[in-house]
């Protein structure tokens, strides 16, 4: 996989990576990590020798910690970069009580009626403020080490580019160069393309859509989990997607 081990392109400014170095489908193939490479540290070190970029998707499911960010920075080469996916409540998604940090859960009021999840607008403002503070604190070790490529806000489908949602982000003062919003055009553009069809990029219409997205984006993200079902998506499929991505991106961003 030497073709992906370093930034590519004429200006060496294109980085290619995958979503998580501990993705279950990647590990289950037993074709990516060498034998005996089983700990989180070993896998990250090996992954970073194969790719120059990774997305940390665990930040969506639970609040990341500064300690983990410190370890990630220490275990990767100087020019390695991370994209961190924002915590689910901060992108408008439904959030179960047990997804909140353990020490904040007792401070949440009881959910009423048949509700099982919290939404941004319903959480008490002091808790929302604390979640933003902790999220930014968790990113700081990566940012200070020069390894934070982007903060990926994948907003819920019902979130739009309305001023009220822009207003939630602006006070947080997340540097625009580190922010990617598929839904809100308020900072660095990010194109997120679904991967429901293995032949997604084979038709002329799909290629035109892909090229238009890439030309307007600073970060391109292809979603491959639904190519053949979540249980069978493997590194071969992702490699094929990334090869096509690489070919098109190199042709457009010179």
BALOBA-1460 file (C-alpha; in Angstrom, 3 decimals):
// residues 254
<rec num="1" residu="x" x="0.000" y="0.000" z="0.000"/>
<rec num="2" residu="x" x="2.972" y="2.279" z="-0.609"/>
<rec num="3" residu="x" x="0.866" y="4.385" z="-2.962"/>
<rec num="4" residu="x" x="-1.089" y="5.698" z="0.025"/>
<rec num="5" residu="x" x="1.625" y="5.897" z="2.671"/>
<rec num="6" residu="x" x="2.362" y="9.596" z="2.110"/>
<rec num="7" residu="x" x="0.571" y="12.696" z="0.780"/>
<rec num="8" residu="x" x="0.240" y="12.498" z="-2.990"/>
<rec num="9" residu="x" x="-0.343" y="14.810" z="-5.947"/>
<rec num="10" residu="x" x="1.965" y="17.209" z="-7.711"/>
<rec num="11" residu="x" x="2.025" y="19.425" z="-4.615"/>
<rec num="12" residu="x" x="1.977" y="16.507" z="-2.161"/>
<rec num="13" residu="x" x="-1.092" y="18.004" z="-0.531"/>
<rec num="14" residu="x" x="-3.608" y="15.159" z="-0.941"/>
<rec num="15" residu="x" x="-3.973" y="12.750" z="1.963"/>
<rec num="16" residu="x" x="-5.880" y="9.487" z="1.781"/>
<rec num="17" residu="x" x="-7.076" y="7.443" z="4.738"/>
<rec num="18" residu="x" x="-9.926" y="5.376" z="6.127"/>
<rec num="19" residu="x" x="-12.526" y="5.754" z="8.835"/>
<rec num="20" residu="x" x="-10.867" y="4.398" z="11.998"/>
<rec num="21" residu="x" x="-7.878" y="2.112" z="12.405"/>
<rec num="22" residu="x" x="-9.976" y="-0.216" z="14.595"/>
<rec num="23" residu="x" x="-12.896" y="-0.680" z="12.213"/>
<rec num="24" residu="x" x="-14.335" y="-4.188" z="12.858"/>
<rec num="25" residu="x" x="-14.674" y="-5.044" z="9.165"/>
<rec num="26" residu="x" x="-11.046" y="-4.094" z="8.560"/>
<rec num="27" residu="x" x="-9.842" y="-6.227" z="11.471"/>
<rec num="28" residu="x" x="-12.037" y="-9.235" z="10.643"/>
<rec num="29" residu="x" x="-10.558" y="-9.577" z="7.167"/>
<rec num="30" residu="x" x="-7.188" y="-10.456" z="8.770"/>
<rec num="31" residu="x" x="-5.608" y="-9.079" z="5.599"/>
<rec num="32" residu="x" x="-4.556" y="-5.607" z="6.665"/>
<rec num="33" residu="x" x="-2.832" y="-5.905" z="10.041"/>
<rec num="34" residu="x" x="0.104" y="-8.305" z="10.350"/>
<rec num="35" residu="x" x="-0.081" y="-11.276" z="12.684"/>
<rec num="36" residu="x" x="0.399" y="-10.276" z="16.310"/>
<rec num="37" residu="x" x="-0.704" y="-6.678" z="15.696"/>
<rec num="38" residu="x" x="-3.650" y="-6.754" z="18.090"/>
<rec num="39" residu="x" x="-3.457" y="-3.867" z="20.563"/>
<rec num="40" residu="x" x="-4.834" y="-0.389" z="19.870"/>
<rec num="41" residu="x" x="-1.316" y="1.038" z="19.994"/>
<rec num="42" residu="x" x="0.129" y="-1.567" z="17.620"/>
<rec num="43" residu="x" x="-2.683" y="-1.082" z="15.136"/>
<rec num="44" residu="x" x="-2.408" y="2.690" z="15.130"/>
<rec num="45" residu="x" x="1.371" y="2.557" z="14.641"/>
<rec num="46" residu="x" x="1.002" y="0.102" z="11.756"/>
<rec num="47" residu="x" x="-1.896" y="2.013" z="10.210"/>
<rec num="48" residu="x" x="0.155" y="5.230" z="10.331"/>
<rec num="49" residu="x" x="2.905" y="3.478" z="8.379"/>
<rec num="50" residu="x" x="0.408" y="2.739" z="5.599"/>
<rec num="51" residu="x" x="-1.704" y="5.911" z="5.457"/>
<rec num="52" residu="x" x="-1.021" y="9.589" z="6.298"/>
<rec num="53" residu="x" x="-4.569" y="10.300" z="7.535"/>
<rec num="54" residu="x" x="-7.349" y="8.696" z="9.571"/>
<rec num="55" residu="x" x="-10.831" y="9.657" z="10.697"/>
<rec num="56" residu="x" x="-11.596" y="9.188" z="14.388"/>
<rec num="57" residu="x" x="-15.257" y="8.220" z="14.237"/>
<rec num="58" residu="x" x="-15.429" y="7.161" z="17.894"/>
<rec num="59" residu="x" x="-15.821" y="10.827" z="18.832"/>
<rec num="60" residu="x" x="-19.339" y="10.677" z="17.420"/>
<rec num="61" residu="x" x="-20.463" y="7.903" z="19.769"/>
<rec num="62" residu="x" x="-18.765" y="9.163" z="22.914"/>
<rec num="63" residu="x" x="-16.902" y="12.264" z="24.026"/>
<rec num="64" residu="x" x="-13.192" y="11.960" z="23.153"/>
<rec num="65" residu="x" x="-10.620" y="12.567" z="25.871"/>
<rec num="66" residu="x" x="-7.460" y="14.704" z="25.956"/>
<rec num="67" residu="x" x="-5.527" y="11.672" z="27.212"/>
<rec num="68" residu="x" x="-6.351" y="9.649" z="24.106"/>
<rec num="69" residu="x" x="-5.414" y="12.566" z="21.875"/>
<rec num="70" residu="x" x="-2.031" y="12.778" z="23.573"/>
<rec num="71" residu="x" x="-1.449" y="9.061" z="22.988"/>
<rec num="72" residu="x" x="-2.551" y="9.279" z="19.341"/>
<rec num="73" residu="x" x="-0.141" y="12.136" z="18.732"/>
<rec num="74" residu="x" x="2.712" y="10.252" z="20.404"/>
<rec num="75" residu="x" x="2.109" y="7.052" z="18.442"/>
<rec num="76" residu="x" x="2.071" y="8.521" z="14.942"/>
<rec num="77" residu="x" x="4.724" y="10.106" z="12.684"/>
<rec num="78" residu="x" x="5.259" y="13.861" z="12.677"/>
<rec num="79" residu="x" x="3.377" y="14.401" z="9.405"/>
<rec num="80" residu="x" x="0.409" y="12.138" z="10.256"/>
<rec num="81" residu="x" x="-3.014" y="13.806" z="10.501"/>
<rec num="82" residu="x" x="-6.354" y="13.094" z="12.204"/>
<rec num="83" residu="x" x="-9.890" y="14.056" z="11.247"/>
<rec num="84" residu="x" x="-12.102" y="13.901" z="14.345"/>
<rec num="85" residu="x" x="-15.819" y="13.327" z="14.036"/>
<rec num="86" residu="x" x="-17.838" y="15.581" z="16.335"/>
<rec num="87" residu="x" x="-19.875" y="14.220" z="19.236"/>
<rec num="88" residu="x" x="-23.386" y="13.275" z="18.134"/>
<rec num="89" residu="x" x="-25.310" y="15.802" z="20.248"/>
<rec num="90" residu="x" x="-23.275" y="18.651" z="18.719"/>
<rec num="91" residu="x" x="-24.425" y="17.657" z="15.228"/>
<rec num="92" residu="x" x="-28.127" y="17.479" z="16.053"/>
<rec num="93" residu="x" x="-28.389" y="13.700" z="16.321"/>
<rec num="94" residu="x" x="-30.462" y="11.882" z="18.911"/>
<rec num="95" residu="x" x="-28.278" y="11.063" z="21.890"/>
<rec num="96" residu="x" x="-29.130" y="8.415" z="24.509"/>
<rec num="97" residu="x" x="-28.397" y="9.338" z="28.124"/>
<rec num="98" residu="x" x="-25.631" y="6.718" z="28.423"/>
<rec num="99" residu="x" x="-23.690" y="8.412" z="25.576"/>
<rec num="100" residu="x" x="-23.070" y="11.476" z="27.771"/>
<rec num="101" residu="x" x="-19.944" y="11.541" z="29.941"/>
<rec num="102" residu="x" x="-20.635" y="9.489" z="33.068"/>
<rec num="103" residu="x" x="-20.224" y="12.424" z="35.466"/>
<rec num="104" residu="x" x="-22.765" y="14.515" z="33.519"/>
<rec num="105" residu="x" x="-25.460" y="11.868" z="33.302"/>
<rec num="106" residu="x" x="-26.799" y="12.502" z="36.851"/>
<rec num="107" residu="x" x="-27.211" y="16.187" z="35.955"/>
<rec num="108" residu="x" x="-29.615" y="15.432" z="33.108"/>
<rec num="109" residu="x" x="-33.297" y="15.850" z="33.980"/>
<rec num="110" residu="x" x="-35.447" y="12.735" z="33.513"/>
<rec num="111" residu="x" x="-36.718" y="12.221" z="29.965"/>
<rec num="112" residu="x" x="-40.468" y="12.719" z="29.779"/>
<rec num="113" residu="x" x="-43.148" y="10.627" z="28.169"/>
<rec num="114" residu="x" x="-41.905" y="8.054" z="25.680"/>
<rec num="115" residu="x" x="-38.669" y="9.897" z="24.907"/>
<rec num="116" residu="x" x="-35.542" y="7.766" z="24.913"/>
<rec num="117" residu="x" x="-33.015" y="10.256" z="23.543"/>
<rec num="118" residu="x" x="-31.816" y="13.800" z="24.054"/>
<rec num="119" residu="x" x="-31.601" y="16.444" z="21.333"/>
<rec num="120" residu="x" x="-29.467" y="19.579" z="21.336"/>
<rec num="121" residu="x" x="-32.338" y="21.991" z="21.970"/>
<rec num="122" residu="x" x="-33.624" y="20.000" z="24.954"/>
<rec num="123" residu="x" x="-30.379" y="19.657" z="26.921"/>
<rec num="124" residu="x" x="-29.886" y="22.237" z="29.700"/>
<rec num="125" residu="x" x="-27.549" y="25.030" z="28.458"/>
<rec num="126" residu="x" x="-24.914" y="24.499" z="31.193"/>
<rec num="127" residu="x" x="-24.495" y="20.875" z="30.076"/>
<rec num="128" residu="x" x="-24.310" y="21.896" z="26.405"/>
<rec num="129" residu="x" x="-21.619" y="24.450" z="27.259"/>
<rec num="130" residu="x" x="-19.676" y="21.830" z="29.198"/>
<rec num="131" residu="x" x="-19.869" y="19.379" z="26.281"/>
<rec num="132" residu="x" x="-18.449" y="22.000" z="23.922"/>
<rec num="133" residu="x" x="-15.679" y="22.797" z="26.417"/>
<rec num="134" residu="x" x="-14.717" y="19.151" z="26.789"/>
<rec num="135" residu="x" x="-14.843" y="18.488" z="23.061"/>
<rec num="136" residu="x" x="-12.491" y="21.370" z="22.308"/>
<rec num="137" residu="x" x="-10.206" y="20.350" z="25.184"/>
<rec num="138" residu="x" x="-10.034" y="16.831" z="23.751"/>
<rec num="139" residu="x" x="-8.922" y="18.214" z="20.384"/>
<rec num="140" residu="x" x="-6.254" y="20.503" z="21.812"/>
<rec num="141" residu="x" x="-3.403" y="17.926" z="22.100"/>
<rec num="142" residu="x" x="-3.817" y="17.044" z="18.416"/>
<rec num="143" residu="x" x="-4.080" y="20.688" z="17.396"/>
<rec num="144" residu="x" x="-1.019" y="21.742" z="19.367"/>
<rec num="145" residu="x" x="0.955" y="18.839" z="17.884"/>
<rec num="146" residu="x" x="0.006" y="19.988" z="14.382"/>
<rec num="147" residu="x" x="-1.872" y="16.755" z="13.725"/>
<rec num="148" residu="x" x="-5.492" y="17.934" z="13.600"/>
<rec num="149" residu="x" x="-6.487" y="18.020" z="9.938"/>
<rec num="150" residu="x" x="-10.217" y="18.660" z="10.360"/>
<rec num="151" residu="x" x="-13.139" y="18.478" z="12.736"/>
<rec num="152" residu="x" x="-15.886" y="16.643" z="10.913"/>
<rec num="153" residu="x" x="-19.451" y="17.759" z="11.710"/>
<rec num="154" residu="x" x="-21.713" y="15.240" z="9.986"/>
<rec num="155" residu="x" x="-25.026" y="16.833" z="10.777"/>
<rec num="156" residu="x" x="-28.273" y="14.928" z="11.135"/>
<rec num="157" residu="x" x="-30.469" y="14.863" z="8.015"/>
<rec num="158" residu="x" x="-32.992" y="17.197" z="9.639"/>
<rec num="159" residu="x" x="-30.343" y="19.854" z="10.339"/>
<rec num="160" residu="x" x="-30.201" y="22.542" z="7.672"/>
<rec num="161" residu="x" x="-28.133" y="25.613" z="6.930"/>
<rec num="162" residu="x" x="-30.470" y="27.813" z="8.921"/>
<rec num="163" residu="x" x="-28.922" y="30.710" z="10.870"/>
<rec num="164" residu="x" x="-29.866" y="29.059" z="14.169"/>
<rec num="165" residu="x" x="-27.497" y="26.166" z="13.492"/>
<rec num="166" residu="x" x="-24.709" y="28.421" z="12.267"/>
<rec num="167" residu="x" x="-25.142" y="30.382" z="15.483"/>
<rec num="168" residu="x" x="-24.482" y="27.232" z="17.532"/>
<rec num="169" residu="x" x="-21.062" y="26.790" z="15.922"/>
<rec num="170" residu="x" x="-19.835" y="30.365" z="15.663"/>
<rec num="171" residu="x" x="-19.460" y="31.047" z="19.426"/>
<rec num="172" residu="x" x="-17.343" y="27.908" z="19.795"/>
<rec num="173" residu="x" x="-14.530" y="29.564" z="17.812"/>
<rec num="174" residu="x" x="-13.374" y="26.361" z="16.163"/>
<rec num="175" residu="x" x="-10.788" y="27.495" z="13.562"/>
<rec num="176" residu="x" x="-12.453" y="27.515" z="10.147"/>
<rec num="177" residu="x" x="-9.452" y="25.773" z="8.627"/>
<rec num="178" residu="x" x="-10.153" y="22.783" z="10.856"/>
<rec num="179" residu="x" x="-13.896" y="22.611" z="10.354"/>
<rec num="180" residu="x" x="-15.760" y="20.580" z="7.759"/>
<rec num="181" residu="x" x="-19.513" y="20.702" z="7.396"/>
<rec num="182" residu="x" x="-21.319" y="18.566" z="4.822"/>
<rec num="183" residu="x" x="-24.555" y="20.458" z="5.499"/>
<rec num="184" residu="x" x="-23.575" y="23.932" z="6.617"/>
<rec num="185" residu="x" x="-21.496" y="25.908" z="4.080"/>
<rec num="186" residu="x" x="-19.844" y="27.998" z="6.783"/>
<rec num="187" residu="x" x="-16.264" y="26.775" z="6.578"/>
<rec num="188" residu="x" x="-14.003" y="24.363" z="4.756"/>
<rec num="189" residu="x" x="-16.135" y="22.348" z="2.349"/>
<rec num="190" residu="x" x="-16.500" y="18.618" z="2.778"/>
<rec num="191" residu="x" x="-18.130" y="16.283" z="0.262"/>
<rec num="192" residu="x" x="-19.652" y="13.126" z="1.720"/>
<rec num="193" residu="x" x="-20.746" y="10.608" z="-0.891"/>
<rec num="194" residu="x" x="-22.807" y="7.497" z="-0.075"/>
<rec num="195" residu="x" x="-21.574" y="4.125" z="-1.233"/>
<rec num="196" residu="x" x="-24.729" y="2.075" z="-1.682"/>
<rec num="197" residu="x" x="-23.748" y="0.879" z="-5.158"/>
<rec num="198" residu="x" x="-20.396" y="-0.813" z="-5.902"/>
<rec num="199" residu="x" x="-20.615" y="0.749" z="-9.374"/>
<rec num="200" residu="x" x="-21.244" y="4.209" z="-7.926"/>
<rec num="201" residu="x" x="-18.578" y="5.894" z="-10.035"/>
<rec num="202" residu="x" x="-18.999" y="3.858" z="-13.208"/>
<rec num="203" residu="x" x="-21.801" y="5.881" z="-14.787"/>
<rec num="204" residu="x" x="-21.210" y="9.255" z="-16.446"/>
<rec num="205" residu="x" x="-23.850" y="10.881" z="-14.248"/>
<rec num="206" residu="x" x="-22.193" y="9.597" z="-11.073"/>
<rec num="207" residu="x" x="-18.780" y="10.740" z="-12.258"/>
<rec num="208" residu="x" x="-20.079" y="14.243" z="-12.986"/>
<rec num="209" residu="x" x="-21.611" y="14.410" z="-9.509"/>
<rec num="210" residu="x" x="-18.380" y="13.164" z="-7.976"/>
<rec num="211" residu="x" x="-16.229" y="15.653" z="-9.894"/>
<rec num="212" residu="x" x="-18.492" y="18.569" z="-8.979"/>
<rec num="213" residu="x" x="-18.274" y="17.610" z="-5.312"/>
<rec num="214" residu="x" x="-14.501" y="17.253" z="-5.385"/>
<rec num="215" residu="x" x="-13.960" y="20.594" z="-7.095"/>
<rec num="216" residu="x" x="-15.853" y="22.363" z="-4.309"/>
<rec num="217" residu="x" x="-14.359" y="20.405" z="-1.445"/>
<rec num="218" residu="x" x="-11.296" y="20.617" z="0.703"/>
<rec num="219" residu="x" x="-12.071" y="17.196" z="2.162"/>
<rec num="220" residu="x" x="-13.693" y="14.321" z="0.304"/>
<rec num="221" residu="x" x="-15.317" y="11.519" z="2.255"/>
<rec num="222" residu="x" x="-16.735" y="8.381" z="0.636"/>
<rec num="223" residu="x" x="-19.030" y="6.178" z="2.704"/>
<rec num="224" residu="x" x="-18.505" y="2.521" z="1.873"/>
<rec num="225" residu="x" x="-20.317" y="0.725" z="4.669"/>
<rec num="226" residu="x" x="-23.374" y="-0.076" z="2.558"/>
<rec num="227" residu="x" x="-21.600" y="-1.350" z="-0.527"/>
<rec num="228" residu="x" x="-22.319" y="-4.973" z="0.309"/>
<rec num="229" residu="x" x="-23.725" y="-4.648" z="3.810"/>
<rec num="230" residu="x" x="-22.029" y="-3.606" z="7.004"/>
<rec num="231" residu="x" x="-21.029" y="-7.149" z="7.867"/>
<rec num="232" residu="x" x="-19.222" y="-7.838" z="4.600"/>
<rec num="233" residu="x" x="-17.595" y="-4.525" z="3.723"/>
<rec num="234" residu="x" x="-13.865" y="-5.196" z="3.691"/>
<rec num="235" residu="x" x="-10.578" y="-3.498" z="2.985"/>
<rec num="236" residu="x" x="-10.602" y="-4.692" z="-0.662"/>
<rec num="237" residu="x" x="-13.780" y="-2.692" z="-1.303"/>
<rec num="238" residu="x" x="-12.344" y="0.345" z="0.436"/>
<rec num="239" residu="x" x="-9.100" y="0.032" z="-1.479"/>
<rec num="240" residu="x" x="-11.051" y="0.028" z="-4.734"/>
<rec num="241" residu="x" x="-12.984" y="3.108" z="-3.656"/>
<rec num="242" residu="x" x="-9.825" y="4.928" z="-2.646"/>
<rec num="243" residu="x" x="-8.077" y="4.061" z="-5.897"/>
<rec num="244" residu="x" x="-10.946" y="5.552" z="-7.901"/>
<rec num="245" residu="x" x="-10.991" y="8.555" z="-5.564"/>
<rec num="246" residu="x" x="-7.266" y="9.015" z="-5.973"/>
<rec num="247" residu="x" x="-7.499" y="8.861" z="-9.768"/>
<rec num="248" residu="x" x="-10.248" y="11.470" z="-9.928"/>
<rec num="249" residu="x" x="-8.789" y="13.774" z="-7.286"/>
<rec num="250" residu="x" x="-5.370" y="13.776" z="-8.879"/>
<rec num="251" residu="x" x="-6.973" y="14.688" z="-12.179"/>
<rec num="252" residu="x" x="-8.877" y="17.616" z="-10.660"/>
<rec num="253" residu="x" x="-6.566" y="19.044" z="-7.984"/>
<rec num="254" residu="x" x="-3.267" y="19.814" z="-9.676"/>
